[in-house]
Amino acid sequence: MIDFPELTNDTFLRAAHGEEVEHVPVWCMRQAGRYLPEFRESRAGKDFFETCRSPEACCELTLQPLRRFPLDAAIIFSDILVVPQALGMDVQMTPGKGPTFQEPLKEPEDLQRLRAKVDVDAELGYVFRAITLTRHKLEGKVPLIGFSGAPWTLMSYMIEGGGSVTQSKAKRWLYRHPEASHRLLQLLTDVIVEYLLGQVKAGAQALQVFESHAGCLGPVQFKEFALPYLRDIAMRVKGKLKESGLDNVPMIVFAKDGHYALEDLSQSYYEVVGLDWTIDPCLARKRTGGSVSLQGNMDPCALYATKERISEIVKRMVEAFGTRGYIANLGHGLYPDMDPESVGAFVDAVHTHSRQLAKRV
């Protein structure tokens, strides 16, 4: 095991395990992002994926929001699409357009273009090095979260060739080529398991799996093409950590717009279920039966409100979720045009209101 500085703020980890906390922990998806002037300055004129491949650059970008805000967790700066790259696909980040695959998968025979076996240390070692460096540089202030995209979400990018509103090309595969779809999903699952394990070995203290495109699937397709692989990832990662003699780390599953699957997600071996802003916190608690911690779920656009209004919204949210088994976050990532001061107001409001509430409970 690598000798890391001792953790001084474990509030996030305790909340993930459903333990009592003095205040609700808070972090933000895309907290290392373009809304920060220092992020834009660091990234100016540099290729996105080149930045992802530089441990020093990723470490710096991960730490930037921690210097501004009293966040309770850091999340390593990287991208979910490094996994398709590890499988041999060419992905570029096109300014103004987003991720672009030069040759997306069109028919099942295209699966032959993918690497059948991926050496994650060789292909994704730069992420592991970034995690180890960042753990040291964090000096034990807060835990570091590692992450991966989920199989269905990655599959949809690989077939669509980029972002898509309908995911119709990818969903065409599910209906027309179900066997090939399962082959691809299994291949992705196998790589993701090794990738997440590598992140923990490198120093990640929690893991989040992003199923960003859950909303394009209905309950039937989700149960066939997403849920089994999400469960498999959690079970295998936990099993392999135990075999390796490593500590179990809390795992978070975030299936955006997947509230139709809340009950299933809460029984999928993840300690935490992330929620977007379209679900009522009290209803989410009821439907998950108190079996998991919950994370979320303020509408990111609420950050366009005044600081006073943000404080009111946060107060209502914290009261609805309660202070136990709860991690405050947004229901999606921060947008580039958001004011860092509003993010600071959000973080402070979570701490202030949850401290007051915890005293009353």
N, C-alpha and C positions, 0 to 999 in steps of 0.2 A: 504493500500500500504506500502511496505517496504521502509524505509528511506535510499536511496542510495546516495553516494557522487555525486555532480553535475558534469555533463559531460562537459569536457573542449574542446574536439575535436569532433565535430559533422559532420565533412566533409563527412564521409561515409553515414550518414543518409540523409544529404542534397542532395548528388549525387543520392542516391536511389530515392528520390522524384523529381529528375530533376531540382533541384535548382542550382543557380550559386555557384561555389566554387573557392577558390584561387589556389588550385592544385587538381589534380585527386587523389582520395583516392585509396589505394592499400592494399590488404591482399592476402594471398595465401591459397588455399585449401591444407590441411595437413601441415599447417605451424607449428603445434605442431607435430613433427614427427621424424622418425629415422635418418634423415640427421643431426640432432643436437646431438653432443656428450653428452650434459647434459640430453637429453631425453633418450638416450640409458642407461646412468648411472642410472637415476631414475627408469627405467623400468627393469633393470637387475634382472633376476631370479624371476620376478613376473608374475603371470598369467594375461593375457590381460584383461579378463572380470572382474577379481577381482579388477584390477586397475580402470576400468570403474565404479565399484560400490563404489569406495572410493572418496568422495567429495574433500578431501584434496589433493589426488594424481591428480585428474582431474584438480583442480585449479592450482596446481604447473605446470603441463604440458601445460596448456592453457597459462600461463604467460611467460613461457620460451622464446618463439620467440619475445615477446614484450620487453624483456630485451635486446635483441640483435639488433632488427631492429625497425625503426620508422614507424611501421605499423599503419594503420588507423582503424583497427577493430581486435577484438579477436574473435575466434570461440571456443566454449566450446569443450574440449576434451571428446569424447564419441564415439559411433559407431552406425551405422544404425541398426545393428542386435539386439540391445536391445529390439526392438519392437517384433520380433518373440519370443524372450525369455519371454517377458511379456505375450504372448499368450500361453506359456507353452512348447515351444520347447527348446530342449537342443542343445546349440551351443557352440562349443569350438574353440579357436584359435590355430590351429596346426602350430608349427614352420616349416617354409619352405613350407607350403601348404596353409595357410590362414584359413578362417572360414570353419568349418566342422559341419554339422548337423548330429547328431547321428542317428536320424530316420526321414529322409525327407518325405514329403507328396508324396505318389505314386498314390493314387486313390481318387476320391471324398469322399469316406467314411472316409478317414483319417482326414477330416475336423472336425469330431466329437472329435478328440483328442485335439482340440484347445479350449481355454477358450471362451465361448460365450460372457461373459461380463468381461471386464478388469478394475480393479480399478487402474487407472494410478498412483495415489498417493502411493498406496501400492507397486505396481510392479516397478515403475520408479521414485519413490521419491528421490532416490539417485542422479539422474540427476538434479532434481529441486534444491536439496541442494547444488550440485556442482555449479550450475548457481548463486544462491544467494551468496555463499561464494566468487565466482570469481568476481561478480559485486562489492562487497565491496573491495576486494584486488586490483582491477583495479584502484580504487581511482578516477574514472571518466576520466581516460586518454583517453580511446577510447570506442566505443560501443561494446557490447557483442552479438554475433550471436548464436542463437540456431538452431537446425536442426533436420530433420528426413529423412529417406529414403522414397521414393514414393511407393505407393501400388504395382505397377507392378514389380519394382526392388526387393522389399521385397518378393513378391510372387515367383519370379524366384529363389531366394536363397533358399526359403523354400522347393521348389520342386527339384531343382538341387542338393541340399545338400551341396552346396559350390559354388565356382567360376566356370564359364563355358564360353567357347568361343562362342558356338552356341545357348545356352539356349534352346536346342531342347526338353528337357523333359518338361520344363515349357511351351514352345510354343505348345507342343502336347496337353496340357490341354486346351489352348485357342481354338484349332480346334476341339478336341474330347469332351471336357467337358466345353462348354462355360457358361452354367448356374452355375456350381460349381465354375468356375473361377470368375464370377461376385460376387458370394456369398463371396468368399475369399477376393476379392478386396474391397468389401463393408465393411467387417469385419475389414480389415486393415485400411481403410479410417476412420472408426469411432474411432479406437484407436489413429490414428495419429492426428486427430483433437483435441482430449482431451490432448494428449501428448504435442502438440505444444502450446495449451492454457496454460497448466501447466508451460511450459517453460517461457512464457511471464509473467505469474503471479509471477514466481520465479525471474524474472529480465532480461530475454532476450530482447534486444532492436531491433532485426531483426530476421528473420527466413529464412532458406534456405531449400528447398525440393530437394533432390537428386534423379533424375530419371536416374541413372547411366547406365541402360540397355535399354535405348530408341533405341539405334542403332540396336538392334536385331529385332525390330518391324518395319514393313513398315507403310506407311501412313494410310492404312485401319485399321490395327490392333491397331495402336496407337490411332486412333480416337474412337475405340470401347473400348479398355481395359486400356488405360492410361489417355488420356486427360479428360474424364468426371470426373475421380476421383481426378486428379490434380486441376481441377476447383472447385470441391465440397469442397476440403480441404481449398482452399483460401477463398471461399465465406463463409463457415461455421466458420472458425477461425475469420474472420473479423466481422461477425455477432455476434458471441458470445463475442468478445472483447467489442463490442459496448454495448451489453446487460449488461455486467459486469461493465460498466463504465470505462473500461481501454482504454488507448491510443491505437490507431491503430499503428501497427509496420510494416515497409516495409517487404514484402515477396519476396524472390528470388526463381525462378524455374530454375534448371539446368538439362536439358535433354541432356545428353552426346550423341553425334552423332545423335541428333534429329533435325537437321537443316531443314529436310523436313517439320517440323511442326512449323517453326518459326512464321508464321502468326497466327496460332491458339494459340501458347504459349503467344504471345503478347496480346491476348484478353482473357486471362484466370484469370484476377483479381490479378495478381502478378505485383508489381511495377517494378521488375527487371527480365530480362531474362539473364541467364548465358549462355555463348557460349564456345564451345571447339575450338581448333585451326584450325579446318578444314573448317571454314567459313570466308569469307572475311568481315572485319568490315564494309566497305562501303555498301556492299550488305545486310548485317544484318540490318543496319540502314534503308535502303530503304524498305526492306521487313517488318520491324516492324513499319514503318510509323511514327517514332518518338513518338509512343504512350507509350513507356516504356523506362526505363533506361537499359543499357546493361552492362554486366560484363564479363570480360575475357581479352584476349583469347590467350595469348602467349603460344606457344608450350613449355611444360615443358623442353623438351630436348634442347631448346635454352640456358638453364642455363649451359650446358656443354661448351658453347662458351667462348671466352675471355671476360673480363669486357667491353672492348671497343666495341666489337661486340654486347654484350647484350644491351649496351646503344643505339647503332644504331637501333637495332630491336625494342626496346621500343619506340624510337622517332617516327619511322614509324607507330607503332601501335597507339600511342596516337594521332598522326596527323590524322590517318584514322578514329578513333572513335570520335575525338573532345573532348573538355574538359567538356561539359555539358551532364548530364544524363549518366555518364560513371564511372564505378568502374573498376580499373585495377586488373587483376588477371591472373592466368595461365589458360590454357584450360583444365587442369586436376590437380590432386594433385602432390605435390613434391615427387620425388623418393628418396629412402633411401641413394643412393650413391652420392647425390648432395652435392656440397661444400657450406656451409653456407655463405661464402664470395660472392658467385655468387648470392645468394638470396638477400644479402645486396645490391649488385650492381643493381639488378632488382628494388628493392624498391626505392633506391636513384635516379635511372634513371627516374622512373615514376614521382617522385616529381619534379626533375630538369626540365625535358622537358615539363611537363604540366604547371609548373609555367611560363616558358618562353612563351608557347603557349597562356596561359590565358591572359598574358599581351598584346599580339598582337591582340587578338580577340576584 
